[in-house]
Amino acid sequence: MAVIPPDLLDRLRRLEEDVRELRGRLPARPEDAPAPQGTTPDNQL
C-alpha cells in the first residue's frame, strides 16, 4: 500500500476546506435538480 507524505495530506485537507468554503458561497440548488456529474458529497470523501 502506498504511503502518502504528510505534507501532501496537509495540502489535501486544506483543499477540502477550501472546497467546502466555496460551496457554501454558491446559491442553493433546487431540490429537484440533479447533482452535477463528477461530484462527491462531502460525507463520502
C-alpha positions in Angstrom: 0.0 0.0 0.0 1.3 3.4 -0.9 2.3 5.9 1.8 1.2 9.5 1.3 3.7 12.0 2.6 2.4 14.2 5.5 2.8 17.4 3.5 0.5 16.1 0.8 -2.1 15.0 3.3 -2.0 18.5 4.8 -2.4 20.1 1.4 -5.4 17.8 0.7 -7.0 18.8 3.9 -6.6 22.5 3.2 -8.0 22.0 -0.3 -11.0 20.1 1.1 -11.6 23.0 3.5 -11.4 25.5 0.6 -13.9 23.5 -1.4 -16.4 23.4 1.5 -16.0 27.2 1.9 -16.5 27.8 -1.8 -19.5 25.5 -1.9 -21.0 27.5 1.0 -20.9 30.6 -1.2 -22.9 29.1 -4.0 -26.6 29.6 -4.3 -28.6 26.7 -3.1 -29.5 24.1 -5.8 -33.3 23.3 -6.2 -34.2 20.0 -4.6 -35.4 18.5 -7.9 -32.2 19.5 -9.7 -29.8 16.6 -10.4 -26.4 16.7 -8.8 -23.6 17.7 -11.3 -21.8 14.7 -12.6 -18.3 14.0 -11.2 -19.1 15.3 -7.8 -18.9 13.5 -4.5 -20.9 14.7 -1.4 -18.7 15.8 1.4 -19.9 12.9 3.6 -18.4 10.4 1.1 -14.9 11.9 1.0 
